[in-house]
């Protein structure tokens, strides 16, 4: 697999179990970083805490350590000490088996490019929810750059899945649209949204 195709499959079950909603802000920022670094053969990775912090958009290593502790406490990530280094792996809750629903976060286009780091905490919380709760195989988006399409009938469903407030919802939606990751269209009884997934470095 070429580097440009490496991605983390953030599972739908992480959203629908409300585990994602209950994670702290640093924990949500860290998980995709761990995910894109996982070696699929060993199912483990060993990035430095400084690397995780930079790619997650944090300057304080203390925040990263607290976020990692939250991921471990919630059985999302497993951490082991091997020699002088920590080795990380995903649990059944955060690892997506073949055939299960997930939202892809690409290593180069989203993580290495610092797009993920540039998102606010509420945007990081909501973006994977939009991606996981939308429809991929929609005839209207065939042969387009749109990844998936969804319809919002009740905002409180999304705020609960994301673990954000109504105020956080408003700012996150505005931010994601400004950053060309989610586009919204008002309809008669709902709101249609289109999710974009960066796959290539611009």
N, C-alpha and C positions, 0 to 999 in steps of 0.2 A: 504494500500500500504506500503510495507517495505521501509525502508530508502534508500536501495540501488537502488530502482526503481524511486525515486523522481528525476525529471528532469525539466528543463525549455525548453519549446517549442519556440525557437526563430523563429518567423514567416517569411515566404518567402516575405510577403507583406512589411515587414520592409526593406528588401533588394531592392526589385524592385521599391519601392517608392523613393529610394535614401535617405531616412531618416537616415538609418544606416551610409551611406557614409558621411553625413553631421554632424554627432555627433563628439564631441571632443574625444580625446584619453581616458581621465578618464571616460567619459560617456559610451563609449563602454565597458570598463573594468567593470563598475558597473552593467550594465543592467542584465547580467546573474546571478549576486549575488542576486539581488532583485528577479529575476525570480524563482530561486530554493528555496527561502525562503517563497514564496507566499503560504498561506494556501488556498486550493481550495474551502473550504466552505465559508470563509469570503472574499476571494479574496484579502487579505491584508497581510502585514508582518511588522515587527518592529525591524529589526536588528540594532544594535548600529553602529554608524559611524566608530568606531574603528574596528569592525568586518568586515564591508564592505571594509575598507581600506586594511586590512590584506589579505582578500580573493581575492581582486582585484589586489594585487601586488603593493600597494602604501604605502609609509611611511609618507607622508605629508597629514594631514587631510584636509588642504586647497584645495588640488587637488580633493579630494572626494567631498567636498562641491561644488566646481565649476562644477564638472562633474554631480552632482545631479541637479544643477540649469539648466544645459544644457538639461538634460533628461526632466525636467519639462517644460522648454521653448519650446521644440520640441514636446510636448504632447505625450511623451513616457511613463512617470511615473507621477503619482499624489501623492503629499505629503500633509498630514494633521497633525496638531498638536493635540494630545490628551493627556491632562495632561502635563507631563514633557517629553513625548516621541513623536517621529514622527512615523506616520503610512504611509506605502507606498502601492500603488496599481498600476496595469498595466492598460493602456488605451486600446481601441479597436485596436490601431495600434501595440501594443507590446504584446497583449494577443492573443494566437492562439485558435480559435474556433475549435471544433471537425470537422474533414473532410477537414481542410485546410492544406496546405503544411507548414512544419516546419523542423527545425534542432534541435535535442535533445542535451542538455548539462546537464550531470548527476551531481547531487549534490555531492555525495561522491567521485566518481571516478575522476571528473574533477575539482570541486570547493574545496571541503574539503581537497582533496589530494594536493592542491596548484598547480596542473598542469596548470590551467588557469592563476594563478598569475605568473607563470614562463614564460609565453609567452610574447614576445615583443609586443609593441603597434601595429605594422604592422601585426604580426601574429594573434593577437586578432581580428583585422579588417578583415583579409582575410579568416580565418578558417570557420566562419559561412557562408561566401559567397560560399566557396567550398561545404560545406555541403548542403546548400539550393539549389544550382544550379546543383546538381548531381542527378542521377537516383537511387532510392532505389530498385525497383523491377527489377533488372537485373539478368537474369538466370545465368550469369557467376559468380555471387557472392553468390548464394545460398549455405548454409551450410559452409560459410567461416566467418572470423572475420571482413570482409570488410563491412562497413555500406552502402556505396553508390559509384557509379562510374560516372565520368563525362568526358567530352571532351572539351578541350580549343581550340577554333578556332581563337578567337581574344582576346588577352591579355587585350586590353584597356577596354573591357566590364567588366572584373573582377576588374581592378583597379578603375573604376568608381563606381561600386557597393560597393567596399570596402572603397573608399575614400582615396586611397594611391597613391603614385607616382610609376613610373616604377622602380626606384631604390628600393623603399620600397617593390615592388612586388618581385624582385630578392632575397632580403634578407629574406622576409617572406616565400617564397617557400622553400628556403634552410633550414630555421629554422624549419618549419613544417615537412619537410622530415626528418631532423636530429632527431626530437622528435617523430618520428614514428606516426604522425597524418595524413599525406598525403604523398602518394607515386606517383611519376610521371613516365610515360612511353612515350617516343617519338614515334609517329606514322607518317605515310607518310604525311598527310596534317593537322595534329592536334596533340595535346598532351593529352593522357589519364591520368586521375588521379583517385586514389582510396582513399576514406576518411575513417579513422578509428575513432570510437567513444568509448573512454574508458567508460565502464559501471561498472567495479568492481575495487575495490582497489587492487593494486598489493602488 
